[in-house]
Amino acid sequence: MGAYYFATDLSNITIEPSLKLMKKKLTLAGSVGTQVDNLKNDKNLRTRRTITSARINFVPLPQYNLSAFYSNYGLAQESGLLSIDTLRQSEVAQATTQIGVTQSLNLTGEKLGHNLMVNFNYQKLNDRNENTSQYSEFSTKILSANYFITYVPFNINGSAAFLYTHFAQDTVVTVAYGPSAGLGKSFLKNKLNASVYLSFINNKVQDKDTGTTGIYSFQLGYRPVKNHRFALKYNYSKNNRLSTGYNSYYESKLDFDYTYTF
C-alpha cells in the first residue's frame, strides 16, 4: 500500500492535566506544550510553537451548563544555519490569544422544550515583528444569543437569534449585527419536514452604515423509507450597499438533494 510519512525532524512535548471536583460537576483542565523542528540542525531556521490553554466546565444543575476556555498559541523562528538577525524583514514572531464563554439553559416539559444559549468569543493575533504587524495583527469579538423552542404535540420547532461581530485590523473596524428567526414542522410521522429561515444583518465600517444583507431560505425534506431521503432547498439573499463604488446585488439558489444511507 506504499510507505508512510514519518516526521523525523520534529519534537512534541505536551502536558494535559485535568481535575474533577464537586461530584464531577466541575471540571478543570489545561495543557502546556512546545513543538520544535530542525533537530538535525540542517535548516536555515528553527521554528518553535508553544501552546498554553485552560478549560473549565461547570454543571451545577442538569438544566444549566457553563463552559469557558483560554488559549495562547505562539509561533516564533530561531537561528539555524543562518542567524535570525539577518532576516528581520521576514522573521515570524506571533502569538494568538483566544477566550470563549458559553452558557446554556435547557427546560424540557411534556409539551414544551426550551433552550437558551449565549456564546462569547474573543480572538487576537499579536505580531512582534514591527515590519509585518500592521498587516497581520487583528482582533475579533463575536457575541451570539440563541433561543430554541419545541412544541412536542404538533412537532413544531422555532428559533430566534441575535449575532454581533466586531473585527479590527490596523485602523479599520468592521461591525456586523442583526437578528434571525426560523420555524419548522414535521408531518406524516416525521417523514416530511418543512422549515423557513429569515436573517437580517446590518454592516458598518468605521461607524458608518455600509449596507444591509437579508437572507431568506426554505427547505423541504421527505424520507419515504428508512434509507432514502429527498430534499428541496431554496435560498435567496439580497445585499443593499450604501457605500459609493459598490453595487447592490442579490443571489438566488435552488438545490435538490437525494441521500441514500446504508
N, C-alpha and C positions, 0 to 999 in steps of 0.2 A: 504493500500500500504506500510505499515511499518512506522517506525519512522525516522524523520530527525535527522541529527547530528548537534548539535549546539556547537560552540567553546565558552564555558562559562568562560574560564580562559585566555582570550586574549583581549587586548585593542588596538584599532587603532585610531590614530588622524592624519588627513591629511588636509592640506590647499592647494588648487589648484587655484590660481588666474590666470586670462587671460585678455588681453587687445588688442583691435584692433585699429590701427591708419592709417592715410593716406588713408581714404576712404576704409578701410578694406584691403588695400594692404599689410600692415604689421601687423603681429600677434605675440604678446609676451605672453608666458605662462610659468608656472613653478609649482613646487609642493614642499612642505616641510612636512614631516611626520615622525611619530615614531610608532613602534609596540612593545609591551612588554607583556610577559606572566607571569605566576606564580603570578597572582593576589591574589590567596588564600594563598600564601606563604607556599605551601606544597611540593615544588620540591627542589631538591638539588641545582639547579642553575636557574637563571633567564636569559632569552635570550632577548636582545634588538636589534631591527633593526631600522636604521634611513635611510630616503630617502630624497635626495635633487636633484632636476632636474630643467632644464631650456630649453625652446624651442623657436625658432624663425622661422617664415616663411615669406618670402618677395617675392611678385609678382609685380614687377614694371611694367611689360608688360605681356599681355596674353601669349606671347610665351616663357617667361623666368620665372623660379622659383628657389628660393634659400631657403634651409631649413637647420637648424643646431640644434643640441641638446647637452646637457651636463647632465650627471647624476652621482651621487655618492651614492652608497648603502653600508651602514655599518652594520656589524654583530658583536656583542660582547656579552660575558657572564658576568653576575654579580652574586654576592653571593646570595644564597638562604638559605636552611637549612645548607649547608656546605659553608665554606669560600673559595673564589676563590683562595686565596693564597696557599692552599694545593693542588691545581690542576693545577699548572703551566705547567706541561708536556702536558696537553690536552686542555688547555684554547683556546677558539676560539675568535680571535680578528682580523677581516679582513675588508677591505674596497675595493670596486670595483668601479673604475672610468671609464667612457666611454664618448667619444666625437665623434660626427659624423657630416659630412657636405655633402650635396647633392646639385648638380646644374643640371638643365635640361633645354634644349632649344628645342622648337618644331616649325618647319616651315612646314606648310601644304599648298600645292597648288592644282590645279585641277588635275594634273597628278602625281606629286611627293610629297612625305611626308618625312620629315627628323626629326629625334630625336637624340639628343646628350645628354648623361647623364654621369656625373663624380661623383664618390662617394668615400669618405674617412672615415674610421672608425678606432678609436684607443681605446683600452681597456687595463686596467692594474689592477691587483689584488695585493694589499699590505697586507702583513701579519705581524701584530705587535708582534706575538709570535716568539721569536728567535729560539725556538726548532723546529718549523714547516715551517718557512718562506722559507728555501732553497728548500723545496719540493713543496710548494704551490704557491709561487709568480711567476707571469708570465706577459708578455706584448705582445700584438699583434697589428699589423698595417695591414690594408687592403686598397689597392687603386685599383679602377676599373674604366675603361673608356669604355663606350658602345655607339655604333653608329648604328642606325636603319634607313633603307630607304625602302620606298614602292613606287612601280610604279603601280598606280591605273588601267590604261587601260588594262594591261596584268596580273593583280593580282599577281605580283611578289614582294616579300619582301626579303631583305638581312640584314645581321648584321655583325659587326666586333667589337671585344672587346679585351681589354688587362687587365690582372689581375696580381697584385703584392701582396704577403703576406709575412709578417715578424713576426716570432714567437720566443720569447726569454724566456727561463726558466733557472734559475741558470746561468751556464756558457755556455749553449748550445744555439746557434742561428740557426734557420731553415728558409730558404727563398725559396719561390716558385714563379715563374713568367712565363708568356707566353701569346701568342695571341690565339684567337679563331675566327671562322667565320661560318656563316650559310647562307643558301639560301633556299627559299621556294616559292611554286607556287600553285595556286588554279585552278581547272579545273571544267568543267561541272556545271557552275553557283554555284561555291563554294561547290559542293557536294564531290569533290575529292581534297585532299590536299597532297602534297608531299614536303618533306624537307630533307636537309642534313646538318650535323654539323661537324666541324673539330676543334680540340683543341690540342695545344702543350704546355706542361708545363715542365720547367727546374727546377730541385731541387738542393739545396745547403745546406750543413751543415758546419758551421764554415768556410765559404768562399770556400769550396771545392765542386766541382760538384759530386753529388751522383747518378745522373741518370736523365732520361727524361721519360715523360709519354705522349703518343699520344692517343687521343680519337676520334673515328670516328663513327658517327651514322646516321641512315637513318630511316625515318618514313613515312608511307603511311596511310592516313585516308580516309574513304569513308562513306558518310551518304546518303543512298539510299532514305530514307524517314525521316520525322521530328524526330521520337523518337528512331531511330536505328542508331548506328554508329559502324563501324568495323575499326580496326587499326592494322597495322603490323609495329613492331619496331625491328630494328637490331642495336646492339651496339657492337663495337669492341674497346678494349683498350690494349695497349702494353706498358709495363714498361721495360725500359733498365737500368739496375743497373750497376753503375761504381764502387761501393764500394765493397771491398773484404768481403766475408762472406754472401753476398746477391745474390740470383739468379734472373735473368730477367724472366719475365713471361708475359703472355697475357691472356685476358678474352674475351670471345665471348658469346653474349646473344641475343636470338631471342624471341620476345613476340608477342602474338596475343591476341588482346582485343576485346571484344564485350560490348557495353554500351547501355542500354535501359533507357531512361529518361521519366518520367511521372509527 
